[in-house]
Every structure is written in C-alpha cells, then in structure tokens.
Amino acid sequence: EVQVDELQRLLAGMEKEHRTLLLKMKEGEAELARLRSVEADKLAEQDRSAQLEKEVAMLREKIHHLDDMLKSQQRKVRQMIEQLQNSKTVIQAKDAVIQELKERVAYLEAEVHLQ
C-alpha cells in the first residue's frame, strides 16, 4: 500500500510536470509565432523600403529630365524674345526710313505744285 501511495504521488508529480511542460511549450510556440510575425513584418518593411527607394530614384530621374527640358524651353523662349526685339528694332528703323521718304515725297510734290 505504501508503494502504491508512493507511485500515485510520483504519478501525480509527473502529471503536474507534464502540464507545466505543456504550458511552457505552448508559451514558447506563441513567442516563436510572434517572433516569426515580427520578422515577417521586418521583411515586408524592408521590401517596402526598397520599393520606395526605387520609386524615389525614378522620380529624381524624371525631375532631372524635366528640369533639363524646362531649361531648354527657357533658352528657346529667350532666343525668341531676342529675335522679336531685333525684328522690332529693324521694323522701327524701316518705319523711320519710310516716314522720311514720305516726307521727301510730300516735299517734292509741294515743289512740283509750286512750279
């Protein structure tokens, strides 16, 4: 009877240790799952970060290209303005010559009428 009691006490201790170990195992599995989730989140963040870096590099390249195009257009506009100013100066000079010729014609017509 003493041996049976001893065996039952040992068996109860083993069952308690079994429950304790099962609980620790479940806690370990839960922690492992959490760590795997955290690691997966880190990988997702790294992928997103890499994707954003590529997008930023592409946008910088586009901005650089647009800056170059803008500078080129500004140069063209400045050249056109300069050409217009030059044309205006030429037209003003020709207008002055025309006005001078009109005055000479009017003078000559007046002389012809006086004779």
Sequence and secondary structure as in RCSB ss.txt:
>XXXX:A:sequence
EVQVDELQRLLAGMEKEHRTLLLKMKEGEAELARLRSVEADKLAEQDRSAQLEKEVAMLREKIHHLDDMLKSQQR
KVRQMIEQLQNSKTVIQAKDAVIQELKERVAYLEAEVHLQ
>XXXX:A:secstr
 HHHHHHHHHHHHHHHHHHHHHHHHHHHHHHHHHHHHHHHHHHHHHHHHHHHHHHHHHHHHHHHHHHHHHHHHHH
HHHHHHHHHHHHHHHHHHHHHHHHHHHHHHHHHHHHHHH 
